[in-house]
Amino acid sequence: MNITSPLITTVRQLCAERHIRAWLVGGAVRDVLLGREVHDWDIAVERDAIRLARASADRLNAAVYVLDAELDVARVLVDDTMIDFARLRDGNLDLDLAGRDFTINALAVDLDQLDQVIDRFNGQVDLEEGIIRAIGETSLTSDPVRMLRAVRQSASLAMAIDPQTAEWIKTHAALIVNASSERVRDELNKTLRESDGANNLLLLEAFGLLAYVLPEVIALKGVTQSLPHHWDVYEHTRRVVDTLELLGTRWLGFDQSDESAIMLPVIPTFVWDSIFLNLPQYSDALRAHLGVESRWLLLKWTALLHDIGKPATKTMEDDGRIRFFGHEDLGARLAEERLRALRFSNDEIDRVKGVIGGHMRPHWLAEAPLTRRAMYRFFRDTKDYGVDILLLSMADHLATHGPEVELHRWVERLGLIAQMLDVYFSQHAEVVAPPPLVNGNDLMQELGLSPGKQIGVILEAIREAQASGEVTTREDALASARQMLDR
């Protein structure tokens, strides 16, 4: 084992000083064997795990958190790396390894003997052969979240799930409803953070898990759509997620693979040529925008849930055309219910709701000449997630038309996106959030108005006129207010 991490060197020194036996266990051993970069180290110790974690944090000048005082578990955070310290289960390494999920994660290395891998379940063979194999059926039934983890690790490690393990997952998939909502959320988040979200969705479906963790998404299967839609709602959703990831990789520069993207052979070359020609100046700003908190992850969630209101709003007109009036509003409400059940924060829920509720607005804006007033209203209503809506609309457009995307329609949509991105990033103070020229006190003093709703209505009308370029000075603003009162 070639373990060169200075963090582990520090832990080894502390263990030697305190005469504590410790083992590197789990996924960290697996990743070292695979030659992958490790950001999540698990250390099993015979005793005093929390004390060792605190001593390590002091020496590394890092933060430390007690995760479970009764079980003696703590976490040290060093920049983007976690070191978890936990007391051995029942004080026995073999029992500790037997209680883990998969053979490739039931590996250990004694910190006193880094050149020897402890492998009780032939995990190294499975690792070499690319197989994810549960240690036993009870490994999954005792902790159903491990079924989601099997699918995620299958995707992230490009490994096949052992047939017996696959059968166990399909048999016991319903047990996932008994799992902690927070842990289910965390596994789904990790799955969405990976590239190849469209195929990961198929894996969740194939193993029977999607129906229990995201029933609103599985309900999209077989919901047909009229032209210009090329696929049913479920397949369209998969391809929106896939297209969004492609935009993230090819345009915005996110570090993720796109080799297995299902839309890669579908999207015409002129799409990418036009993006690189017309929008290269926004890639850095967009990447920075999406890098705040979890915006990129939440945008993927939005792509996954943006059409879940369609099954309940589907209607058919006399000529056979299928419509989904109000699906965005219902979808926003359904998304809120699902995300709340998964214990997302209020801010995260509000963001996803906002994008889903507004995801049709770029389509409507494209139906008329784009004015500064219209752009102001869009960003006024959508705040800082308006940019997210624009990105989703690009992916939605491409995954709607598929191989039949038309050059002139795409160029028109791209022109609208370019104008709105320019306004948001380059003309923010002029159009998106013009500084107030007057306030309520000004209106009351200059025009003799009394406090009330009328003040807010006039101020908003002035801001719209200011954003459109019709009002530029305080005198213009007061004159505009007088005109409104005279009507």
C-alpha positions in Angstrom: 0.0 0.0 0.0 1.4 3.4 -1.0 -0.1 5.7 1.5 1.7 9.1 1.3 -0.9 11.3 2.9 0.6 13.7 5.5 -2.7 13.5 7.4 -2.3 9.8 7.9 1.3 10.3 8.9 0.1 12.7 11.7 -2.5 10.2 12.8 0.1 7.4 12.9 2.4 9.5 15.0 -0.4 10.3 17.5 -1.3 6.6 17.7 2.3 5.7 18.5 2.6 8.3 21.1 -0.7 7.2 22.8 -0.1 3.5 22.3 -3.4 3.1 20.4 -3.8 0.5 17.7 -5.6 1.9 14.6 -6.6 0.7 11.2 -7.4 2.4 8.0 -10.6 0.8 6.8 -13.3 0.9 4.1 -13.5 3.0 1.0 -10.2 4.8 1.7 -8.3 1.5 1.4 -10.3 0.7 -1.8 -9.5 4.0 -3.3 -5.8 3.8 -2.5 -5.7 0.4 -4.2 -7.5 1.9 -7.2 -5.1 4.8 -7.4 -7.9 7.3 -6.7 -7.4 10.5 -4.8 -8.8 10.1 -1.3 -10.8 12.8 0.4 -12.6 10.6 3.0 -10.4 8.6 5.4 -11.9 6.2 7.9 -9.9 5.2 10.9 -11.0 2.4 13.2 -9.3 2.4 16.7 -9.4 0.1 19.6 -10.3 2.9 22.1 -10.5 6.7 22.6 -11.6 7.6 19.1 -13.0 11.0 20.0 -9.9 11.9 22.1 -7.7 10.8 19.2 -9.8 12.9 16.8 -9.4 16.0 19.0 -5.7 15.5 19.3 -5.4 15.1 15.5 -7.4 18.2 15.0 -5.2 20.2 17.3 -2.0 19.0 15.5 -3.5 19.7 12.1 -5.1 23.0 13.1 -8.4 21.6 11.9 -12.1 21.5 13.0 -13.4 18.5 14.9 -17.0 17.3 15.4 -18.4 14.6 17.7 -20.7 12.5 15.5 -21.8 10.0 18.2 -20.5 10.3 21.7 -22.0 6.9 22.8 -20.4 5.0 20.0 -17.2 7.1 20.2 -17.2 8.5 16.7 -15.8 11.9 15.6 -14.8 13.7 12.4 -11.9 16.0 11.6 -12.2 18.4 8.6 -9.0 19.5 6.9 -9.9 21.7 3.9 -11.8 19.4 1.6 -10.8 16.2 3.3 -12.6 14.3 6.1 -11.0 11.9 8.6 -13.5 9.9 10.6 -12.4 8.2 13.8 -14.6 5.4 15.2 -14.1 2.8 17.9 -14.1 -0.8 16.6 -17.5 -2.5 16.8 -17.5 -4.9 19.7 -13.7 -4.1 20.0 -12.9 -6.6 17.3 -11.6 -5.9 13.8 -13.0 -9.0 12.2 -16.5 -8.2 13.5 -16.1 -4.6 12.4 -15.2 -5.6 8.8 -18.0 -8.2 8.8 -20.5 -5.5 9.6 -19.6 -3.4 6.5 -21.5 -3.2 3.2 -19.5 -4.6 0.3 -16.4 -6.8 0.1 -14.5 -4.0 -1.7 -15.2 -1.8 1.4 -14.4 -4.4 4.0 -10.6 -4.0 3.6 -8.3 -2.7 6.3 -4.7 -1.7 6.8 -2.9 -1.7 10.2 -1.3 1.8 10.6 1.7 -0.1 12.0 2.0 -2.3 8.9 1.1 -0.2 5.9 2.3 -2.8 3.4 -0.3 -5.4 4.4 -3.9 -5.4 3.4 -6.3 -7.2 5.7 -8.9 -8.9 3.5 -11.3 -11.3 5.1 -13.9 -11.4 2.2 -11.8 -11.5 -1.0 -12.5 -7.8 -1.6 -9.3 -7.4 -3.6 -10.4 -10.0 -6.1 -13.7 -8.3 -6.5 -11.9 -5.0 -6.9 -9.7 -6.4 -9.6 -12.7 -8.0 -11.4 -14.8 -4.8 -11.0 -17.6 -6.4 -8.9 -19.6 -4.9 -6.1 -20.7 -7.7 -3.9 -22.6 -7.4 -0.6 -21.0 -9.3 2.3 -24.3 -10.9 2.9 -28.1 -10.3 2.5 -28.3 -8.9 6.0 -25.7 -6.3 5.0 -28.5 -4.7 2.9 -31.6 -5.5 5.0 -30.0 -4.2 8.2 -29.1 -0.9 6.5 -31.3 -0.3 3.4 -29.4 2.8 2.4 -26.6 0.5 1.3 -28.8 -0.5 -1.6 -28.7 3.0 -2.9 -25.0 3.1 -2.2 -24.5 -0.1 -4.3 -26.1 1.7 -7.3 -24.0 4.9 -6.7 -20.7 3.1 -6.4 -21.5 0.9 -9.4 -21.8 4.1 -11.4 -18.9 6.1 -9.8 -16.5 3.2 -9.8 -17.6 1.7 -13.2 -18.2 -1.7 -11.6 -20.9 -4.3 -12.1 -23.2 -5.3 -9.2 -22.9 -9.0 -8.4 -26.0 -11.0 -9.6 -26.8 -12.3 -6.2 -26.4 -8.8 -4.7 -28.6 -7.4 -7.5 -31.3 -9.9 -6.7 -31.2 -9.0 -3.0 -31.6 -5.3 -3.8 -34.6 -6.0 -6.1 -36.2 -8.3 -3.4 -35.8 -5.8 -0.6 -36.0 -2.4 -2.4 -39.2 -1.5 -0.5 -37.2 -1.4 2.8 -35.7 1.9 1.7 -38.8 3.6 2.9 -37.8 2.7 6.5 -34.4 4.4 6.1 -33.5 7.8 7.4 -34.7 10.5 5.1 -31.5 12.4 5.6 -29.3 9.5 4.6 -31.4 8.7 1.5 -31.1 12.4 0.6 -27.3 12.2 1.0 -27.0 9.2 -1.2 -29.2 10.7 -3.9 -27.1 13.9 -3.7 -23.9 11.9 -4.2 -25.5 10.1 -7.1 -26.5 13.4 -8.8 -23.1 14.9 -8.2 -21.6 12.2 -10.4 -21.7 12.6 -14.1 -23.9 10.3 -16.2 -27.1 11.1 -14.2 -29.3 9.8 -17.0 -27.9 6.3 -16.8 -27.8 6.4 -13.0 -31.6 7.1 -13.1 -32.0 3.9 -15.2 -30.0 1.9 -12.6 -32.2 3.1 -9.8 -35.2 2.1 -11.8 -33.8 -1.3 -12.8 -33.2 -2.2 -9.2 -36.7 -1.1 -8.1 -35.4 1.7 -5.9 -36.7 4.7 -8.0 -40.3 4.0 -7.3 -39.7 4.3 -3.5 -37.3 7.2 -3.3 -38.6 9.4 -6.2 -42.1 8.1 -7.1 -43.0 11.3 -8.9 -40.2 10.6 -11.4 -41.1 7.0 -12.1 -44.7 8.2 -12.7 -43.4 10.0 -15.8 -42.9 6.7 -17.7 -45.2 6.4 -20.6 -46.6 9.9 -20.4 -46.6 10.8 -24.1 -46.1 14.3 -25.5 -47.0 16.0 -28.8 -44.5 17.4 -31.2 -42.0 19.1 -31.0 -41.3 16.7 -28.1 -39.2 13.7 -29.4 -39.6 11.5 -26.3 -42.1 10.7 -23.5 -41.8 12.7 -20.3 -39.6 10.2 -18.5 -37.1 9.9 -21.3 -37.2 13.6 -21.9 -36.4 14.2 -18.2 -33.4 11.8 -18.4 -32.1 13.7 -21.4 -32.6 17.1 -19.8 -30.4 16.0 -16.9 -27.9 14.6 -19.4 -27.9 17.7 -21.6 -27.4 19.9 -18.5 -24.4 17.9 -17.5 -23.0 18.2 -21.1 -23.4 22.0 -20.9 -21.6 21.9 -17.6 -18.7 20.0 -19.0 -18.3 21.4 -22.5 -19.3 25.0 -22.0 -18.9 25.8 -18.3 -15.8 23.8 -17.7 -16.9 21.6 -14.8 -14.6 18.6 -14.2 -16.7 15.6 -15.0 -16.7 13.0 -17.7 -19.1 13.1 -20.7 -18.0 10.0 -22.5 -21.3 8.1 -21.8 -23.6 11.1 -22.3 -26.6 9.8 -24.2 -27.2 13.2 -25.8 -23.7 13.5 -27.1 -24.4 11.8 -30.4 -27.8 13.5 -30.7 -27.0 17.2 -30.3 -25.9 18.6 -33.7 -22.5 20.2 -34.1 -24.0 23.6 -34.8 -25.3 23.7 -31.3 -21.9 23.6 -29.7 -20.4 25.9 -32.4 -23.0 28.5 -31.7 -22.5 28.3 -27.9 -18.7 28.6 -28.2 -19.2 31.5 -30.7 -21.8 33.5 -28.8 -21.5 32.7 -25.1 -17.8 32.0 -24.2 -17.6 35.2 -22.2 -20.1 34.0 -19.6 -18.6 30.6 -18.8 -16.5 31.9 -15.9 -19.3 34.0 -14.4 -21.7 31.1 -14.7 -19.3 28.6 -13.1 -18.7 31.0 -10.2 -22.5 31.6 -9.9 -23.2 27.8 -9.7 -20.2 27.2 -7.4 -22.0 29.1 -4.6 -23.2 26.6 -2.0 -24.9 23.8 -3.8 -26.4 25.6 -6.8 -25.0 23.2 -9.5 -26.3 20.2 -7.5 -29.7 21.9 -7.0 -29.9 22.7 -10.7 -29.5 19.0 -11.4 -32.3 18.3 -8.9 -34.4 20.9 -10.8 -33.7 19.2 -14.1 -34.8 15.9 -12.6 -38.0 17.2 -11.1 -39.0 20.0 -13.6 -41.8 18.1 -15.3 -43.2 16.0 -12.5 -46.4 18.1 -12.7 -47.2 16.8 -16.2 -49.0 13.5 -15.5 -51.7 15.2 -13.5 -52.1 18.2 -15.9 -52.2 16.2 -19.1 -55.1 17.0 -21.5 -55.8 16.3 -25.1 -57.4 18.8 -27.5 -59.8 17.9 -30.3 -57.0 17.8 -32.9 -55.1 15.3 -30.7 -52.5 17.7 -29.4 -51.4 17.0 -25.8 -51.1 19.9 -23.4 -49.9 20.3 -19.9 -51.4 23.6 -18.7 -50.0 24.7 -15.3 -47.6 21.8 -15.0 -44.9 24.1 -13.8 -46.9 25.4 -10.9 -48.0 21.9 -9.8 -44.5 20.6 -10.4 -43.1 23.2 -8.0 -45.5 22.2 -5.3 -44.8 18.5 -5.8 -41.1 19.1 -5.7 -41.5 21.0 -2.5 -43.3 18.0 -0.9 -40.6 15.6 -2.1 -37.6 17.7 -1.0 -39.2 18.4 2.3 -39.7 14.7 2.9 -36.0 14.3 2.1 -35.1 16.9 4.7 -33.7 19.6 2.3 -33.3 23.0 3.8 -35.9 25.7 3.2 -33.4 27.7 1.1 -32.7 24.7 -1.1 -36.4 24.0 -1.5 -37.2 27.6 -2.3 -34.5 27.6 -5.0 -35.7 24.4 -6.7 -39.3 25.5 -6.5 -38.5 28.8 -8.0 -36.7 27.4 -11.0 -39.3 24.8 -11.7 -42.1 27.3 -11.3 -40.4 29.7 -13.7 -38.9 27.2 -16.2 -41.5 28.0 -18.9 -40.8 31.8 -18.8 -37.9 31.8 -21.4 -40.3 30.0 -23.8 -42.9 32.7 -23.3 -40.3 35.5 -23.6 -39.3 34.0 -26.9 -42.8 34.6 -28.3 -42.4 38.4 -28.4 -39.7 41.0 -28.9 -37.4 41.0 -25.9 -37.5 44.4 -24.1 -35.5 45.7 -21.2 -38.8 46.0 -19.2 -39.5 42.3 -19.8 -36.0 41.3 -18.7 -36.3 43.5 -15.6 -39.6 41.7 -14.7 -38.0 38.3 -15.2 -35.1 38.9 -12.9 -37.3 40.8 -10.4 -39.4 37.7 -10.0 -36.7 35.1 -10.2 -34.0 36.9 -8.2 -30.6 35.1 -8.5 -32.0 31.8 -9.7 -33.1 33.5 -12.9 -29.8 32.5 -14.4 -30.5 28.9 -13.4 -33.8 29.0 -15.3 -31.9 30.2 -18.4 -29.5 27.3 -18.2 -32.3 24.8 -17.6 -34.2 26.2 -20.6 -31.2 25.5 -22.9 -31.1 21.9 -21.8 -34.9 21.6 -21.9 -35.0 23.0 -25.5 -32.3 20.5 -26.7 -33.9 17.6 -24.9 -37.3 18.5 -26.4 -36.3 18.6 -30.0 -33.6 16.0 -29.8 -32.1 15.1 -33.2 -34.7 17.3 -34.9 -33.5 20.6 -33.3 -33.8 23.3 -35.9 -31.0 25.8 -36.5 -33.1 28.9 -36.7 -35.1 28.1 -33.6 -32.0 27.3 -31.7 -30.3 30.5 -32.8 -33.3 32.5 -31.7 -33.3 30.8 -28.3 -29.6 31.3 -27.9 -30.0 35.0 -28.8 -32.5 35.4 -26.1 -30.2 33.6 -23.6 -27.2 35.8 -24.6 -29.2 39.0 -24.1 -30.4 38.0 -20.7 -27.0 36.8 -19.5 -25.5 40.0 -20.7 -28.0 42.0 -18.8 -27.5 40.0 -15.6 -23.7 40.0 -15.6 -22.9 43.2 -17.5 -25.8 45.5 -17.0 -27.0 44.4 -13.6 -27.2 47.9 -12.0 -28.9 49.4 -15.1 -31.5 46.7 -15.8 -31.7 44.0 -13.2 -31.4 46.1 -10.0 -31.4 49.8 -10.8 -30.5 51.9 -7.7 -33.6 53.8 -6.4 -33.9 57.4 -7.5 -36.6 58.1 -5.0 -38.1 56.5 -2.0 -41.5 56.5 -0.2 -40.6 59.6 1.9 -39.7 61.5 -1.3 -43.1 60.6 -2.8 -45.0 61.7 0.4 -43.1 64.9 0.7 -43.1 66.0 -3.0 -46.5 64.7 -4.0 -48.4 64.9 -0.7 -49.2 61.2 -0.6 -50.2 59.3 2.5 -48.6 56.0 3.6 -50.2 53.0 1.9 -49.9 50.4 -0.9 -50.1 53.1 -3.5 -46.5 54.1 -2.6 -45.2 50.7 -3.4 -47.0 50.5 -6.7 -45.6 53.8 -7.8 -42.1 53.0 -6.7 -42.2 49.7 -8.6 -43.5 51.4 -11.7 -40.6 53.9 -11.5 -38.1 51.1 -11.2 -39.5 49.4 -14.3 -39.3 52.7 -16.2 -35.8 53.1 -14.9 -34.8 49.6 -16.1 -36.2 50.3 -19.5 -34.3 53.5 -19.8 -37.3 55.8 -19.8 -36.4 57.3 -16.4 -32.8 58.3 -15.6 -32.9 61.1 -12.9 -34.7 61.9 -9.7 -36.6 64.6 -11.6 -37.7 62.1 -14.2 -38.9 59.7 -11.4 -41.0 62.4 -9.7 -42.4 63.5 -13.1 -43.4 59.9 -13.8 -45.0 59.6 -10.5 -47.1 62.7 -11.1 -48.2 61.4 -14.4 -49.4 58.2 -12.8 -51.4 60.2 -10.2 -53.0 62.3 -13.0 -54.3 59.3 -14.9 
